[in-house]
Amino acid sequence: MATRHRSFFAALIAAATLVATDAQAVSLAPGAIEPLFGTTAAARPALEGNIILDTLRPFTINLSGSGTIKGTIQDRIVRSDDDGTLDFYFRIVNDASSTGAINFVQRDGFADFTTDVDWRVDGLSGVAPSWTFREPVFESQITFFFANPIDPGEESRFFFVKTNGTDYLEIADGVLGGIGGDARGNSFVFDTFEPIEPIPLPAAVWLFGSGLVGLTAVARRKRRTRS
């Protein structure tokens, strides 16, 4: 974990030299780091879709004697009306009783998929992520960094990874990073969702199913003949 975080923050330093330009989409290739400006469904109609899963995950980050950060992670999946692919959303709520802030969120499971990232201007208000990074070695991992951390009593905007996946499993890991007092690098690891491709049924299963349909049709014809 330490090695991954070092490479992440090194990339953030490099990103500070980028010139920010407005964009409606941020396609994130392995090794890429990009600034985020926010988008809407009006600007990107492919974001329109049905919420197929919405899970609240409580978290607690211990700050090594400097208190705790606690709150909830809203973990949401949306199926696009445009092509049926899946978008994976997070929204972070930092409880008012916390003694520290959230400065990054990481999730994995995207190695075999295209990733298009941003945050929603047309969603609930809150703190927006500033940059996003996809690691070149652990290319399944995408990290959202908050230049202005999510302080106690604050919440984030909805931010997302739009993929070309059409199914999902709860087999990925997420990491929530917290800062507070003299503590740095404290984190909370949690289960989350990742895209998968549906597994096609073997040909033998399709043949068996077709055979059952044929037998059913024959039986119906026989019953009609007898009557």
N, C-alpha and C positions, 0 to 999 in steps of 0.2 A: 504493500500500500504506500509506503514512504517513497519508493522509487517512482511510482505513478504520479504522486502529488508533486514531486520535484520537477518532473518533466512538464506537468501541467502549468505550474507557476512560471517556469522558464518560458513556456510558450506565451503566457500572458504578458510577460515583459516585452517579448518580441512584438506582440500585437499592438503595443502602445505606439508603435511607429506607423501604423496603418492610417490612411486617410479615410475618414468615415464618409460613405456615400449612401444615399437612400436606396433601398432595394425592397422589392416586394417578396422576395424569396431568398433564403440562405441555404444553398445546397452545400452540405458539409461532407467533404471527402476525407479519408484518413489522413491525419497530419495537419488538417486545416484548422485555422482559428479565425473566427469572423465576428465583427461587431453586430449587434442586434438593434433594430429600430422599431419593431412592433408592426403588426399587420392586422387586417380585418377580413371578415368573410366577404365584405363588399369588394375589397381589392383582390381577394383570392377566393372565388366561389367554390373551389375544391375543398375548402375548409368546412363548408356546410355539411352536416351529417347528423346521424343519430348517436346519442350517448348509449353505448352498449354495456358499459361497466363504470361504476363510480365508487371507489373504495376510500375510506378514511383510515389512515395509519397513524396511530399516536407514536411520538418519539420522545426520547430523553437523552440529552448529551451531557455527560459529566465533565465539568471544567477543572478537574484536578485541584479540588479544594477551593475553587473560585465560584462555586454554585453550580447551577444546571441551566440548560436551555431545553424547554419542552414545548410541545405543540402538536400539530397534526400535519400530515402530508395527504393532500387530496390527489389520489391516483386515478386518472380517468382515461378511458379509451373511447374514441369516436370513430365510427365507420363513415367514410366519405360517401356522400350521395353521388359524387361524380363517377367514381370507378370502383367503389367497394373496398378500397384499401384502408388501413388503420392508422390513426393518429394517436400518439401516446402523450398525455398531458400530465403535468404536475402543477400543484398550487400549494404553497407552504404558508402555514399560520404559526407565528411565534407568539406563545402565550405571554400575557402581560406580566406574569410573575417570573419570567425568565431573567437570568442575570447576564446573558450574552446574546450575540447576534448570529444569524446564518449568513455565510458568505459564498458557499457554493453547493451545488447539487449535481451528483453524478449518477448515471445509470448505464448499464451495459446491455448486451444482447442484440446489437445492430450490425454485426460483422458482415452478414450476407445480404444486407439491405441498403437501399438508397436512403439517405437521411436529409430531410429538409426541416430547418429549425427556425423558430421565432417565438414571439410572445404576442398575446392577443390584446390589442388596444380596445376592442369592443367587448371585452369581458369585464369581470369585477376589477375594481381599482386596487392599486397596491404598488409594491416595489417591483420593477422590471429587471430581468437579467441584462447585463451589459455586453457580455461576450460569451461565445460558445466555442468549445474545442473538442475535436475528435482525435484521439491518440493514434499515432502512426503504428505503434507496435501492438498495443491492446486496442485494435481499431473498432472493437465492438463498443467501446466506452465513449460516451459523450458527456461533457461537463458544462454546466451553465454557471457562470461566475457573476456575482453581484458586486459591482464596484461600490454601490451604496448598499451595505448589508441590510438584511431584514432584522430590524431591532425589536426588542420586546414590545408586544402590543401591536406589531405590524404584521402584514400579510403580503404575499407576492401576487403578481399577476398570474394568470394561467400562461404557462409556457409549454411548448410542445416539440415533439419529434414526429414529423410526417414521414411515413414509410410506404414502401410498395408491398408490405406484408398484408395478407388477407386473413390471417388467423393469429392466435396468441396463446401463450402459456405463462403461468406465474412461476418462472424459473430463473429470472434475472435478479441481480443485486443492484440496490441503490445505495448511495452514500451521501449523507447530509453533513456538511462541514460547519462547525461552529467556532466562534471566537468570543473571548470574554476575560476580563481581568488580565492576568499574565499568561493565560492559556492560549496556545496556538496549535492548530492542527487536530483538535479534538473532532471526533466524527461519530456518526451513528449509521450502522449498516442495516438495511431492511430489504425484505422481499419485494419484488415488483414484477411487472409484466414485460414481455418482449415479443416481437413479432415472429411468427413462423409461417411456413407455407403449409397448406393442408396436405396431409398424407394421402395420396391416391390409393384407392382400394386395389388389391391385386386382381389381375385379369380373371383368375379362377373364381373370385367372389362375384365379379360382374356376370360371369357365365352361369354361376349357380343361381343368382338372382333372376337372370333372364329365363332360366329353366323353370323356376318357380312360377314366373308370370305365365309362361306357356302352358304349364300344367293346370294352372287356375283357369285359363281360358278354355282348355279342353273340357275340364270338369263342368264349367258353366254350360257349354254347348250340349253335353250329354244330358244335363238336367232339363234343358229346354226341350230336347228330343223326347225324353220320357214323358214330360207333361203334355 
